[in-house]
Amino acid sequence: MTRLIFQLGTNNWQRDGEFAPGSGILHEAHHHAFNSLPDTRAFSIYPSRTQRFAEPDVRVFELDHDIPICESISPVSSYRWHAMSEDEVAAYRERLAGQVHAWMDVIEDEHDEPMSLAIAHHTFLNPVVLADVNVRRIAAGRPRIPVLCFAHGTALKMYAAEASRVQPLEFPERFLPLVRAEGVFDPTSERAVDWVAAISTQQVQAFGGRFPEFPADRIVLSPNGYNQQVFRPTAHPSEVATWRRDALPSFQTMPYEGSTTQPVAVPGNYEHYVVFCGKFAEWKRLDALLHAAAAWERSSRRIATLVVGSGPHEDQVKYQDMASDALGLEHTYFLGPRDQAQLADLFSAADVACFPSKNEPFGLVFIEAMACGTPVIGADSGGPRDFVDESVGVLVDETDDLALLGERLHHAVEQALAEDWKRIRGPHAMNHAISNFSVRNQVSELLAQLALERDTADPRDTPRP
């Protein structure tokens, strides 16, 4: 018997030159990892405005607009669900449910097996759509499919913004009431998901705080895995200096549209490099890193700061002008979004990777940098608390004072460089990532925690994991 697993993604995969946010990258990694397991076939569908193809186990939900997003921005979209009308959301939901339902029927008929598990990425529309699909399946005489909802974080941030009523025009109370009314996290509802998987302890708590009625014993902790084929040291430690000199000049800066600044190549002859990677969202706190860079640019060391990522035009202007005009930074390079192979090169070249996010849902970039043999520095909040300790880096004390946070990051970076953490902690970081964050191990352990049997019994009739 073959175990059939269906994944419904919220974000695009990184293909055809289209960059992807973390949940899209993770969805693709899970897809390949599931298919590497014995007697298992995985199928996936995800939205895209630009990608147009169909493969035996992958479909694109084709859009004529940017991918709707929940809370902040992604590398390919700043189009939020709140910008869509009620009719537009309803039409999106109906069309997606129809495509998923039809393809599931084809898959089951081709394999002569019922679907074993459906996975909804994010805690918003996808679990609602899979509930719709199950209603259609039951009406058509097919068995109900057990559903796992994978919580990535941004939908929970959207719900928090709605519930706070701090920005009622930008985040009106709209989608949290919708999800509650749909009953997908209400264990008394026939539409409820069977399990929720969260990527960090912080996300377990965030989900439980938002949906306290959902049984705690049905929430599974599933720390993210990373792509081990991509994220690994580019050069032997003894050859890093030579590699930097030869390879880094191939990276050019990406000034925002309308800037008078011209693109420049990254010099490969700095003494040290610090790298940041993240979308230009407020909670990623790039501004704190720029304050820190202003301090270490005044030190006696020759330190370059490499900023990877992007955001809406106004945020590109905000951060690049802050760096050049407000802070007078001369050795900070905005490189724009980069694909995974390029990101692995930059992580490998860096002495330390710095990600000062507030309440980071998990922190996959931490793991990816560690896998490249680079120690990490972050803020003591959110998912990184689960895996960052003094053997791989440090988490500085949390504060909402961005200048003070920048000062703390500066001291941590100076300590990392003075004590040569790249040589001392880098190997520990790489081994920790390899040993604990394989994507194949993640999906195997996830299925084991669900006690997923190769039958189609309703998991609500069996003991929970």
C-alpha positions in Angstrom: 0.0 0.0 0.0 1.2 3.5 -0.8 0.6 6.4 1.6 -0.7 9.4 -0.3 -0.1 12.9 1.2 -1.5 16.1 -0.3 -0.1 19.5 0.6 -1.9 22.8 0.0 0.5 25.7 0.0 -0.2 29.4 0.6 3.0 30.7 -1.1 4.9 30.0 -4.3 7.9 27.7 -4.6 11.2 29.2 -5.6 11.2 28.4 -9.3 11.5 30.1 -12.7 13.3 33.1 -11.2 10.5 33.8 -8.8 11.7 34.2 -5.2 9.8 32.6 -2.4 9.1 33.3 1.3 10.1 30.8 3.9 6.9 28.8 4.0 7.0 28.3 0.2 10.6 27.1 0.5 9.7 24.8 3.3 6.6 23.4 1.5 8.8 22.5 -1.5 11.4 20.9 0.8 8.6 18.9 2.6 7.3 17.7 -0.8 10.6 16.3 -1.8 11.2 14.8 1.6 7.9 13.0 1.8 8.6 11.6 -1.7 11.9 10.3 -0.4 10.2 8.1 2.2 9.4 4.5 1.4 5.9 3.7 0.1 4.9 7.4 0.2 3.8 9.7 -2.6 3.3 13.4 -2.0 1.3 15.8 -4.2 1.4 19.6 -3.9 -0.5 22.7 -5.2 0.6 26.3 -4.6 -0.4 29.7 -6.0 1.6 31.8 -8.4 1.0 34.8 -10.7 4.0 33.9 -12.9 4.6 30.2 -12.8 2.5 28.1 -15.3 3.2 24.4 -15.4 1.8 21.0 -14.3 3.9 18.1 -13.2 2.8 14.6 -12.2 2.9 15.5 -8.5 2.8 19.4 -8.6 0.1 21.8 -9.7 0.1 25.6 -9.8 -3.0 27.5 -8.7 -2.9 30.2 -11.3 -3.5 33.8 -10.3 -4.0 36.9 -12.3 -2.9 39.0 -9.3 -0.2 38.9 -6.7 -0.3 36.1 -4.1 -2.5 37.4 -1.2 -0.6 37.5 2.1 -1.6 37.9 5.7 0.5 40.2 7.8 3.5 41.8 6.2 5.2 41.2 2.9 6.8 38.5 0.9 9.6 38.5 -1.8 6.9 38.5 -4.5 3.9 40.3 -3.0 2.7 43.1 -0.8 -1.0 42.4 -1.7 -2.8 41.6 1.5 -6.0 39.6 2.0 -7.5 42.7 3.6 -7.3 44.5 0.3 -9.6 41.9 -1.3 -13.4 42.3 -1.3 -15.7 39.7 0.3 -16.7 38.5 -3.2 -13.0 38.2 -4.3 -12.1 36.1 -1.2 -15.2 33.9 -1.8 -14.3 33.4 -5.4 -10.7 32.5 -4.6 -11.9 30.0 -2.0 -14.4 28.4 -4.3 -12.0 28.1 -7.3 -9.2 26.7 -5.1 -11.5 24.1 -3.4 -12.7 23.0 -6.9 -9.2 22.5 -8.2 -8.0 20.6 -5.1 -11.1 18.4 -5.0 -10.9 17.5 -8.7 -7.2 16.7 -8.6 -7.5 14.6 -5.4 -10.1 12.4 -7.2 -7.7 11.9 -10.1 -4.8 11.0 -7.8 -6.9 8.5 -5.8 -8.3 6.9 -9.0 -4.8 6.6 -10.5 -3.3 4.9 -7.4 -6.4 3.0 -6.3 -5.8 4.3 -2.8 -7.6 6.9 -0.6 -5.6 9.9 0.4 -3.9 9.3 3.8 -3.3 13.0 4.9 -3.9 16.5 3.7 -1.7 19.3 4.9 -2.8 22.9 5.0 0.1 25.4 5.2 -0.8 28.4 7.4 -3.7 28.8 9.8 -5.9 30.8 7.5 -7.7 30.0 4.2 -6.1 26.6 3.4 -7.7 24.7 6.4 -11.0 26.2 5.4 -10.6 25.1 1.8 -9.7 21.5 2.9 -12.8 21.5 5.1 -14.8 22.5 2.0 -13.1 19.7 0.0 -14.0 17.1 2.7 -17.6 18.2 2.6 -17.6 17.7 -1.2 -15.8 14.3 -0.9 -18.3 13.0 1.6 -21.2 14.1 -0.5 -19.6 12.2 -3.4 -19.2 9.0 -1.4 -15.5 9.3 -0.8 -13.9 9.1 2.7 -13.0 12.1 4.7 -9.3 12.9 4.7 -7.5 13.6 8.0 -6.2 17.2 8.0 -3.0 18.7 9.5 -2.6 22.4 9.6 0.9 23.6 9.6 1.3 26.9 11.5 4.0 29.2 10.1 3.3 32.4 11.9 2.1 35.2 9.7 -1.6 34.3 9.8 -1.4 34.3 13.6 0.2 37.7 13.4 -2.7 38.9 11.3 -5.2 37.6 13.8 -3.2 39.4 16.6 -3.4 42.6 14.6 -7.1 42.3 14.1 -7.8 41.4 17.8 -5.7 44.3 19.0 -7.8 46.9 17.1 -4.7 49.2 17.1 -4.9 49.6 13.3 -8.7 49.1 12.6 -8.5 50.5 9.0 -5.5 48.3 8.0 -6.5 45.2 10.0 -10.3 45.3 10.6 -11.8 42.4 12.5 -12.6 40.2 9.5 -10.6 37.0 9.1 -10.3 35.9 12.7 -14.1 35.9 13.0 -14.3 34.1 9.6 -12.0 31.3 10.8 -13.8 31.0 14.1 -17.1 30.8 12.3 -15.8 28.1 10.0 -14.9 26.0 13.0 -11.6 24.6 11.7 -10.0 24.9 15.1 -13.1 24.0 17.1 -12.9 20.4 18.2 -16.7 20.2 18.4 -17.1 21.0 14.7 -17.3 18.5 11.9 -15.1 20.9 9.9 -12.2 20.9 12.5 -8.7 19.9 11.5 -7.3 16.9 13.2 -3.9 18.2 14.2 -1.9 21.4 14.2 1.9 21.4 13.7 3.8 24.4 14.9 7.4 25.2 14.0 8.6 26.4 17.4 7.6 26.4 21.1 6.7 30.1 20.7 4.3 29.2 17.9 2.7 26.5 19.9 2.0 29.1 22.6 0.8 31.7 20.0 -1.6 29.3 18.4 -2.9 28.0 21.8 -3.4 31.6 23.0 -5.4 32.4 19.9 -7.4 29.2 19.8 -7.5 27.9 23.4 -10.4 25.5 22.6 -8.2 23.4 20.3 -6.9 20.4 22.3 -3.3 20.8 23.4 -2.5 17.1 22.8 -3.3 17.6 19.1 -0.7 20.3 18.7 2.6 18.9 17.5 6.0 20.6 17.7 7.8 20.2 14.4 10.9 22.4 14.1 11.8 23.4 10.5 14.2 21.4 8.5 16.6 22.9 5.9 17.8 21.9 2.4 21.0 20.0 3.1 21.9 19.8 -0.5 22.2 23.6 -0.7 23.1 25.0 2.7 26.6 23.8 3.5 30.0 25.5 3.6 31.0 26.8 0.1 34.7 26.7 0.9 37.1 25.0 3.3 37.8 27.2 6.3 41.4 27.6 5.2 40.2 28.9 1.8 37.5 31.3 2.9 39.6 34.4 2.4 40.5 33.5 -1.1 37.0 32.5 -1.9 35.7 35.9 -0.6 38.2 37.8 -2.8 37.3 35.8 -5.9 33.5 35.4 -5.5 32.0 38.3 -3.5 32.6 40.9 -6.3 30.1 38.9 -8.4 27.4 40.2 -6.0 26.1 43.7 -6.8 24.0 46.0 -4.8 20.4 46.7 -5.8 19.5 50.4 -5.2 15.7 51.1 -5.0 14.0 52.3 -8.1 14.5 56.0 -8.4 17.7 56.1 -6.3 20.6 58.2 -7.5 23.0 55.5 -6.1 24.5 53.3 -8.7 24.9 49.5 -8.2 28.4 48.5 -6.9 30.1 45.2 -6.5 30.8 43.9 -3.0 34.6 44.1 -2.4 36.1 40.8 -1.4 38.9 42.3 0.7 37.2 43.2 4.0 38.6 41.8 7.1 35.1 40.6 8.3 31.6 40.2 7.0 28.3 40.3 8.8 25.2 39.1 6.9 21.5 39.8 7.5 18.7 38.0 5.6 15.0 38.8 5.9 12.0 40.5 4.4 11.7 44.3 5.1 9.0 43.9 7.7 9.1 45.9 10.9 9.3 42.9 13.2 12.5 41.8 11.4 14.1 44.9 12.9 16.6 45.6 10.1 16.8 49.2 11.6 18.4 47.8 14.8 21.0 46.0 12.7 21.8 49.2 10.8 22.3 51.0 14.2 24.7 48.2 15.1 26.5 48.6 11.8 27.0 52.3 12.4 28.9 51.3 15.6 31.1 48.6 14.1 31.9 50.8 11.1 33.5 53.2 13.6 35.7 50.4 15.1 39.2 49.6 14.1 38.1 46.5 12.2 37.2 46.6 8.5 33.7 45.1 8.6 31.2 44.9 5.8 27.5 44.4 6.3 25.6 42.4 3.7 21.8 42.9 3.7 19.9 40.3 1.8 16.1 40.7 1.3 13.6 43.3 0.1 10.2 44.6 0.5 7.7 47.2 -0.8 9.3 50.2 -2.5 8.7 52.5 0.5 10.5 50.2 2.8 13.4 49.9 0.4 13.7 53.7 0.4 13.3 53.8 4.2 16.1 51.4 5.0 18.6 52.3 2.3 18.2 56.0 3.0 18.5 55.3 6.7 21.8 53.6 6.0 23.3 56.2 3.7 21.7 59.5 4.9 20.7 59.1 8.6 23.5 56.8 9.7 26.2 57.6 7.1 27.1 53.9 6.5 29.8 53.4 3.9 30.3 49.6 4.2 26.8 48.3 4.1 25.6 46.6 0.9 21.9 46.0 0.1 21.9 43.0 -2.2 18.2 42.5 -2.7 16.5 39.0 -2.7 18.8 36.1 -3.6 18.2 32.5 -4.4 19.1 29.7 -2.0 22.4 28.9 -3.7 23.5 32.5 -3.5 22.4 32.8 0.0 24.4 29.8 1.0 27.5 31.4 -0.6 26.9 34.6 1.4 26.4 32.7 4.7 29.5 30.7 4.0 31.5 33.9 3.4 30.3 35.7 6.6 32.0 35.6 10.0 28.6 35.9 11.7 25.0 36.0 10.7 22.7 38.5 12.5 18.9 38.3 12.6 17.4 40.5 15.3 13.7 39.7 14.7 11.1 40.1 17.4 9.1 36.9 18.1 10.4 35.1 15.1 8.0 32.2 14.5 10.9 29.8 14.0 14.0 31.3 12.3 15.0 29.0 9.4 17.7 31.5 8.3 19.4 30.8 11.6 19.6 27.1 10.7 20.6 27.7 7.1 23.5 30.0 8.3 24.6 27.5 10.9 24.6 24.8 8.3 27.1 26.8 6.4 29.4 26.9 9.4 28.5 30.4 10.5 27.7 31.3 14.1 24.4 33.3 14.6 23.3 36.3 16.7 19.7 37.2 17.3 17.3 38.6 19.9 16.1 36.5 22.9 12.6 36.0 21.7 10.5 33.6 19.6 11.6 30.4 17.9 15.4 30.8 18.0 15.2 30.2 21.8 14.6 26.6 21.0 18.0 26.0 19.4 20.5 28.9 19.8 22.9 28.6 22.7 26.5 29.5 23.4 27.8 26.6 21.3 26.4 28.1 18.1 26.1 31.8 18.8 24.1 34.1 21.2 20.7 35.7 21.7 21.0 39.2 23.1 18.6 40.6 25.7 15.3 41.7 24.2 14.2 45.3 24.1 11.9 47.5 22.0 14.5 50.3 22.0 16.0 49.8 18.6 19.1 51.9 19.3 19.7 49.9 22.5 19.1 46.6 20.6 21.6 47.8 18.0 24.2 48.5 20.7 23.7 45.0 22.1 24.1 43.5 18.6 27.2 45.5 18.1 28.8 44.2 21.3 27.9 40.6 20.4 29.3 40.9 16.9 32.5 42.5 18.3 32.8 39.6 20.8 32.2 37.1 18.0 35.0 38.6 15.9 37.4 39.0 18.7 37.0 35.4 19.9 36.9 34.0 16.3 33.5 32.3 16.7 33.6 31.4 13.0 36.5 29.0 13.8 35.4 28.0 17.3 31.6 27.9 17.1 31.1 27.6 13.4 31.8 23.8 13.3 29.4 23.2 16.3 26.7 25.3 14.5 27.1 23.2 11.3 27.0 19.9 13.2 24.0 21.0 15.2 22.1 21.9 12.0 23.0 18.6 10.3 22.1 16.4 13.3 18.8 18.1 14.2 17.3 19.8 11.3 17.2 17.5 8.3 13.9 18.0 6.4 13.6 14.2 5.9 13.9 13.7 9.6 11.4 16.4 10.2 8.7 14.9 8.0 9.4 11.4 9.3 9.1 12.5 12.9 6.0 14.5 12.1 4.3 11.4 10.7 5.4 9.4 13.6 4.0 11.9 16.1 0.6 11.8 14.2 0.7 8.0 14.5 -0.5 8.0 10.9 -1.7 4.6 10.0 -2.2 3.4 6.4 -6.0 3.3 6.7 -8.6 6.0 6.2 -10.2 5.8 9.7 -11.3 9.2 11.1 -8.5 10.1 13.5 -11.1 11.6 15.8 -12.2 8.0 16.5 -8.6 7.1 17.7 -6.4 8.2 20.5 -4.6 11.4 19.8 -0.8 11.6 19.7 
